[in-house]
C-alpha cells in the first residue's frame, strides 16, 4: 500500500496558493519562500516549493544532490529574508520525479520581506504585496504573542523616537525605493510595518533602534567598555566608556573604539619579512560584539553588554543566555538561529552591521584562526553569555 502524505498530495494537486513549482535552482527562489511564509490566505498550513518540476507538473530532470540541497538550505540564512522564515529542505522521489522539496511554515511574525519587498501568493502566482495585503499581514501579526522587542513601551511616545534618522537613513535602506513610492504609506504606517510602533506606542525594538534616549525606557540598552592595565579586574583602569543612544550610534562607536584598542605587532613570515599583524582580528571582535548586542535580553534587567580589554585577552559578555532552538552545545558552532529580538536583529542587518544570520560566531572563529589566535572560549549560562578572545602564542 502506497502512503500518500501531505507532500505527495501537494505535488499532485499542482500549483496553488500553497504550492509552487520551479524547474531549477537558478530561479530566484527567495521570493517564493517569502510568499509562502507570509501565507496571505491564512491557511495556517505548510507551503511547498518543488525544485526540479516544470510549471505543468512534469519532471525537469534536475540532479538532486548534496550540493543542491546545501544551496537551497542557505536561502534561509543569506540575510535577504527578514525576519527569518521557518523552512526545511529534503530530496524526494514523487511519482518517479526526483526533486528537492522546500517546506515552508507560515510565519507568526508577518510580513516577511525579501530585499525590502513583501511577497505573497495570489492563487498560483507570486506577487509583490499591495498596501492592503501588508495591512492584513500586520494585523495578523499583532494578534499573536509578541517577542520581547515587539512589546509596547507604554511610557514612550512617537516623540521619543529619532524620526529624522528614520526618514533620512533607515527607511531608504529598509525598503526598495519603488516600493516606498508605490505604497505611499504614512510615516506611522511605515513605523508599524517595521515593528517600531504597535498602535501609537513605540515598541522595545523601536526604542532601542530609534530612541533618542533609550535608557529612559530600556535601562540595559548600552555598551560598557573598560580597558585594564593588566590581566585582572583589580588592575588599574586605563580607559572606560559608556555608549548609549540610538542602536547604530552605540554599535558604531563601540566598534571604532575597539579597533583603536587592538595593538599591532611585528612578526616574521616564512621569508623572514617583517609583517604587521593585529593581536586580535578586528573582524572577529566585530562579529562577537554585534552578536552580543543582537541577542542580549533587553527585558532582563539593567546590565549592559560589556567589552573588557585585558593585557592578555578581550572579553565580551551580554545578559541573556541561549534562546529558542539555540542550546549550549550548539552555541559555538553557529548556524542555529533563534532570535530573542527579531526587530533588533533585522535593524542590525538593515544598517549593515550583520551580514548573514547565524554565521557570526563561525566567521569569528575563522578570522581568529587565520590570524593565529586560539579558538574563542565560551561560557554559556542561563543568565548570560561571555566570549573570551586570547592573543596568539608568542
Secondary structure, 3 states (H helix, E strand, C coil): CCCCCHHHHHHHHCCECCEEEECCCCCCCHHHHHHHHHCCCCCCCCEEEEECECCCCCECCCCCCHHHHHHHHCCCCCCCEECCCCEEEEEEEECCEEEEEEEECCCCCCCCEECCEEEEEECCEEEECCHHHHHHHHHHHHCCCCCHHHCECCCCCHHHECHHHHHHHHHHHHCCHHHHHHHCCCHHHHHHHCCCEECCEEEHHHHHHHECCHHHCCCCCEEEEEEECCCCCCCCEEEEEEEECCHHHHHHHHHHHHHHHCCEEEEECCCCCEEEEECCCHHHHHHHHHHHHHHCCCCCCCCCEEEEECCCEEEEEEECCCCCCCCHHHHCCCCCCCCCCHHHHHHHHHCCCCCCCCCHHHHHHHHHHHHCCCCCEEEECCCEEEEEEECCCC
